[in-house]
Each structure stands twice: as C-alpha cells, then as structure tokens.
C-alpha cells in the first residue's frame, strides 16, 4: 500500500506543478486552490509512504516522479523543448529511480 500511496503522491506533485504553471498564466483563485490541494495530498501521501519505506527511497522516488512527470507535462501540454538531450536526461532520472528501488532492502 505504501508504494501505491507514493505513486499517487508523485502524481499529485505533477498536477501541482502543472497548476503552478497555469496559475502563472491565469492568476485565478480556483487554480491556486488546486495548487494547495494537490501539494497537500502529495505531502500527506508521501508522509504515509514514509511510515513503511525508508526516507531515501521514498523521497527519491517521489521527487523523480515529480521531476520527470513535470518535464513531460511541460513538453506535451506547454510546448517546451522535446530535444533528444532533454528526453535522455529525463530517462536517466527514471533509470536512477529504478536503480535506487532495486537496491532497497
């Protein structure tokens, strides 16, 4: 259950980052509320996952999901660069998360 919570925490983090970008564009109260809700759930779920998983594994996974997901959202929703270098470094983040999780005991 901790892993599921951690994955959803990462998804909430991605949504929160996307809403930050949206708030930069529209300055609406509704968008600001979505930011607080999504980051609040993200931290709550991360905290829950850390009751079972080691901090290093949980935090690295959470930030990796957020960073790579945020970069992909930027590329596909906000027309940011999709260069080979950028995608390659995102793939390195994902490989690093997998590596950290494979070494978790």
One Martini backbone bead per residue (centre of mass of N, CA, C, O) as a GRO file, in nm:
protein
  105
    1UNK     BB    1   0.054   0.065  -0.017
    2UNK     BB    2   0.297   0.262  -0.015
    3UNK     BB    3   0.349   0.262  -0.321
    4UNK     BB    4   0.080   0.379  -0.407
    5UNK     BB    5   0.103   0.640  -0.247
    6UNK     BB    6   0.364   0.733  -0.389
    7UNK     BB    7   0.251   0.754  -0.674
    8UNK     BB    8   0.023   0.956  -0.601
    9UNK     BB    9   0.213   1.171  -0.495
   10UNK     BB   10   0.350   1.220  -0.769
   11UNK     BB   11   0.094   1.300  -0.922
   12UNK     BB   12   0.028   1.543  -0.744
   13UNK     BB   13   0.291   1.690  -0.808
   14UNK     BB   14   0.243   1.726  -1.108
   15UNK     BB   15  -0.022   1.883  -1.083
   16UNK     BB   16   0.094   2.116  -0.915
   17UNK     BB   17   0.296   2.215  -1.129
   18UNK     BB   18   0.087   2.270  -1.349
   19UNK     BB   19  -0.069   2.479  -1.174
   20UNK     BB   20   0.157   2.680  -1.146
   21UNK     BB   21   0.167   2.747  -1.446
   22UNK     BB   22  -0.128   2.832  -1.470
   23UNK     BB   23  -0.115   3.063  -1.260
   24UNK     BB   24   0.086   3.234  -1.421
   25UNK     BB   25  -0.139   3.286  -1.646
   26UNK     BB   26  -0.436   3.344  -1.469
   27UNK     BB   27  -0.477   3.413  -1.153
   28UNK     BB   28  -0.665   3.204  -1.014
   29UNK     BB   29  -0.819   3.082  -0.738
   30UNK     BB   30  -0.875   2.792  -0.833
   31UNK     BB   31  -0.579   2.725  -0.897
   32UNK     BB   32  -0.470   2.775  -0.612
   33UNK     BB   33  -0.637   2.554  -0.479
   34UNK     BB   34  -0.517   2.319  -0.645
   35UNK     BB   35  -0.234   2.351  -0.538
   36UNK     BB   36  -0.288   2.296  -0.235
   37UNK     BB   37  -0.423   2.022  -0.270
   38UNK     BB   38  -0.202   1.867  -0.426
   39UNK     BB   39   0.033   1.916  -0.224
   40UNK     BB   40  -0.109   1.809   0.023
   41UNK     BB   41  -0.150   1.518  -0.082
   42UNK     BB   42   0.142   1.462  -0.143
   43UNK     BB   43   0.249   1.488   0.151
   44UNK     BB   44   0.059   1.288   0.282
   45UNK     BB   45   0.143   1.038   0.109
   46UNK     BB   46   0.442   1.050   0.174
   47UNK     BB   47   0.413   1.015   0.478
   48UNK     BB   48   0.280   0.740   0.463
   49UNK     BB   49   0.510   0.591   0.307
   50UNK     BB   50   0.734   0.658   0.536
   51UNK     BB   51   0.629   0.442   0.744
   52UNK     BB   52   0.768   0.205   0.555
   53UNK     BB   53   0.969   0.362   0.398
   54UNK     BB   54   1.248   0.487   0.328
   55UNK     BB   55   1.338   0.802   0.284
   56UNK     BB   56   1.526   0.779   0.034
   57UNK     BB   57   1.331   0.618  -0.143
   58UNK     BB   58   1.078   0.795  -0.127
   59UNK     BB   59   1.199   1.069  -0.212
   60UNK     BB   60   1.329   0.985  -0.479
   61UNK     BB   61   1.069   0.887  -0.611
   62UNK     BB   62   0.897   1.141  -0.582
   63UNK     BB   63   1.090   1.340  -0.730
   64UNK     BB   64   1.112   1.177  -0.992
   65UNK     BB   65   0.819   1.185  -1.070
   66UNK     BB   66   0.791   1.494  -1.066
   67UNK     BB   67   1.019   1.572  -1.262
   68UNK     BB   68   0.946   1.396  -1.508
   69UNK     BB   69   0.646   1.470  -1.525
   70UNK     BB   70   0.684   1.777  -1.553
   71UNK     BB   71   0.849   1.764  -1.813
   72UNK     BB   72   0.635   1.619  -1.986
   73UNK     BB   73   0.412   1.826  -1.952
   74UNK     BB   74   0.572   2.059  -2.076
   75UNK     BB   75   0.607   1.927  -2.357
   76UNK     BB   76   0.285   1.855  -2.417
   77UNK     BB   77   0.124   2.121  -2.299
   78UNK     BB   78   0.371   2.370  -2.330
   79UNK     BB   79   0.584   2.339  -2.566
   80UNK     BB   80   0.843   2.224  -2.492
   81UNK     BB   81   1.123   2.088  -2.530
   82UNK     BB   82   1.214   1.769  -2.735
   83UNK     BB   83   1.490   1.692  -2.697
   84UNK     BB   84   1.715   1.447  -2.676
   85UNK     BB   85   1.858   1.545  -2.423
   86UNK     BB   86   1.615   1.583  -2.241
   87UNK     BB   87   1.503   1.295  -2.260
   88UNK     BB   88   1.762   1.155  -2.161
   89UNK     BB   89   1.761   1.282  -1.872
   90UNK     BB   90   1.489   1.171  -1.789
   91UNK     BB   91   1.568   0.875  -1.820
   92UNK     BB   92   1.788   0.890  -1.600
   93UNK     BB   93   1.597   0.940  -1.370
   94UNK     BB   94   1.436   0.677  -1.399
   95UNK     BB   95   1.677   0.486  -1.370
   96UNK     BB   96   1.754   0.585  -1.085
   97UNK     BB   97   1.497   0.499  -0.945
   98UNK     BB   98   1.520   0.203  -1.008
   99UNK     BB   99   1.796   0.161  -0.873
  100UNK     BB  100   1.713   0.242  -0.586
  101UNK     BB  101   1.486   0.022  -0.566
  102UNK     BB  102   1.676  -0.231  -0.618
  103UNK     BB  103   1.861  -0.158  -0.348
  104UNK     BB  104   1.634  -0.212  -0.169
  105UNK     BB  105   1.597  -0.375   0.177
   0.00000   0.00000   0.00000
